[in-house]
Amino acid sequence: MPVYVDVDKSGGDAQTLGISSIPSTVVLVNGHETDRIVGAVGTDKFVEWLNVHAVTGEATPAVIPGG
């Protein structure tokens, strides 16, 4: 399930995940980070990255664009 976190309103969540740059996308599996993308990436690369995690059966990434 995708989760959006507004880092201006929920700075504690961003701090917990170690978010220091936005946009950031983090994949969590059973509460543990397995991968992340920091910064803007092209649509094709982002979709490919998401599909890799979907194919491996990992949890849906939490999208934390902030702002």
N, C-alpha and C positions, 0 to 999 in steps of 0.2 A: 504494500500500500504506500503510495507516495505521500510524503509529509512535507508541508511547507512551513518553514520557520522564519519569522520576521526577526532578524538579528537585532534590530533596533528596539523591539519590544520584548524579546526573549534572549537577551545576551547571555544568560546562564546556559541555555541550551547550546548556543554556538561555542561557548567556552568549553563545555563538557565534551563536545565533538572536536575541539581543537580547530575551529573555523577561524582563520585569521584573514582570509581573502574571500571575496565574493565575486561571482557566483561559485559555489562549491556543491558538489554532488557526492554523497557518501552512500556506500552500500553497507548495510548492517545485516548480519546473520546471527540470530540468537543474541542480539545485543552487542555483538563484536564487529568492528570494522573489518571488511575484507578488501575494500578498494575505494578509491576516491578520484574525482577529477576536480582540479582547482583551476578556475579561470574559464573564460569563454572558449568554447570549441564549436566547430561547425556542426550543423545538423546531422550530416551523414556520419561523422565520427561519433557524435553523441549517441545516435540510434544504434550504430554498430556496437558501441560499448555497452549500452543497455541490453542488446540482444545477447551478447556474450554471457551476461549474468543471468538472463532468463533461461538460456539453453543449459547452463550449468546447474540450474535449479536453485540458485541463491535467491534470497529475499529481494523483493522489489526495492530499488534504491530510494532513499529519502532525499528528495530534492530540496536543497536549502539555498535558494537564490538570494535571500535577504535584500529587501529594498525594492 
